[in-house]
Amino acid sequence: MTTSIPLQIIDLHDDGFHPLIEVTLFGKTFIMVLDTGASKTALDRTALFEANEATNILASDRLSTGLGTNSMESFTATISGMLIGDTEIADFEVAVLDLSTINIAYSQMGYPHVLGVLGGDILMKYKAIIDYGKHLLKLKKPRLRKARLKKTHN
């Protein structure tokens, strides 16, 4: 089954475009940047604290790269129950970063704050198709794998 979710494409002026998507997490609606270059989904640490969902944030021994730096301190959290359209994303681990510089830049351009970036981990798992012309993200729900039955010989 495939779900189609509308994208808002924002113009970053001489810096390209970012597709934004609405997600539901902790019973609230948030905006995320769809980032095909991000290997892992990352959420803003401040947004998690404000949502009172910071109790399961763990320090990571890795430094995050990208987002304009290669030495950003990072944390991880396990997130459950995120909805993208009507597709529920089961428990998954996210990077938890300070994304305040992104939100400051967005605010200065008149765009909403973002919860984080939706990365390649989810895009691959749900076989994402991005249709820039129609401003849609299509996700395919993964099929449940049937356990193989082993034949026993007597």
Buried (B, 14 or more C-beta within 10 A) or exposed (E): EEBBBEBBEBEEEEEEEBBBBBBBBEEEEBBBBBBEEBBBBBBBBBBBEEBEBBEEBEEBEEEBEBBEEEEBEBBBBEBEEBBBBEBEBEEBBBBBBBBEEBBEEBEEEEBEBBBBBBBBBBBEBBEBEBEEEEEBBBBBBEEEEEEEEEEEEE
